């Protein structure tokens, strides 16, 4: 009887660790999918809009991900760059968006919120608010729309 108790506890902990591992792998697959399908193509736009934070956050992140790739995959060159391509764009865009949210003034956030609210009403989504802690997903794009609208001059009649 006393010999079966540690086995039950050990198998219970192992079961919980197995479930946690499955969720971690699923999260990694989800982030990799988003990085390949959405963020890899948007990194050029984000760099054009916010070049300094993209460089200051993206370059150290790229070096870190290459080091992680070397430590995981050794000298296999194609595999070494997989973490960089799979996680780099997603992490860079999220970090630049967060940095921009912290650095932008209230007027810029308010103008971007107006653009996002109009878009959310058109699509039927819930509109974000200014008092939220983190920026919405398209915050950088909405700020770029505000800047382009400010530059627009209608043609003379």
N, C-alpha and C positions, 0 to 999 in steps of 0.2 A: 504494500500500500504506500509506504513512504517513498518508495523508489519511483512511483508513477507521477508524483506531484511535480518534480522539477521538469520532467518530460512534457507535461501539460503546459507549464509556464513557458518553457522554451519553445514549444511549438506554437503557442499563442503569440509570443513576441515575434517569432519568425513569420507567422501569418500576417501580422500587422506590418512588419517590414516589407514583406512581399507586396502587400496592397499599396504601401507608400511608394515602392519602386515602380509599380505599374502606373500609378498616377504621375510620377515624375517623368516616366518615359512618354506617356500620353501628352503631358504638357510640353515636353521637348519637341515632339512631333508636331504639335499644334503651332508652336513658335516657329519652327523651321518652315512649315507650310506658309505661315503669314509672311515670313521673311522672304521666301522665294517668290510668292505670288503678288505681294503688295509692296513691301518695304524696299526691296532691292531696286525696284523701278522708281521709287519716290526719293531715293537718297540724293539724286542729282538736283531735284527741285529743292530739297531741304538745304543742300549745300549752297545753292544760288540765293536762297532767302536768308540764311543764317550761316555765312561762311566761317566766322570765328569760332562759335561754339561747336560747329560740326568738326572743324579741325581739332580743337582742343579736347573734345570728348571722343571723337572718332579714331584719331591716331593712337592714343594710348590703349583704347579698347581693342583696336586691330592688333596691336603688338601683344596684348594680353591673350587674345584669342589664338594667335599664332603660337604663342608659348604653350597654351593649353593643347593645341593640336599636336605640337611636337611631343609633349609629355604623354599624350594618349596614343599617338599613332607612330611615333618614332620618325624614321626617315622617309616614309611613304609620302612623297610630295603632294600628291592629289588629296590624300586623306588629311594632311596637315592643314590645308586651306578650307576644309569642310566646315569646321566651327566658325571660321571667319565669315564665310558666305551664308551659313545657316543661321547664325545668331547676330552677327555684326550689324546688318542693316536694321533689324528690329530693335536692338538695344540702342543703337545710335539715334534713331528717330525718336524713340521714347525719351532718351536723355536730353536731346536738343529741345524737344517739345516742353519738357519739364523745366529746363533752364530758361526757355523763352517765357513761359508762364510766370516764373519768379521775377524775371527782369523787366517784362513789359509793364507799362504804366496802366492805370485804371481806364483811361480813355481808349487805349488800344484794345484792351480786353472787352470793353463795352461795345466798341464798334464791331469787333469780331463776333461778339455774342449776338448783335443785331443781325448780322449776316447769317449766322448759324440758326437763329430763331426763324427767320424767313424760310430758310432751307428745310428746317425740321417741320414747319407747318405745311410746306408744300408736299413733303414726302409722307407726313403723318407720324413722324417720330417725336419723342419727348425732347423738348428743348433743354439745353444745359442752363446752369445759373452761374452768376459771378462768385457766389460764396462757396462754390465747391472747392475741394482741396487740390484736385489735380485737373489739368486741362482735358478737354474733350479730344477725341481722336483727330479731328480735322482742324485743330486750332491753328496750326501753322498755315494751312491753306486758306482759312478764313481771314487771317491777318494779311496774307498776300492779296486776297480779293479786296480788302479795305484799301490797301495801298494802291492797287490798280484803279479802283473807283475814284480815289482822290486825284489821280493823275489824268483822268479822262476829261477831255474837253469836247463838248458836242460840236459837230461841224456847223459853221455859220449858215444861216438860212438866207 
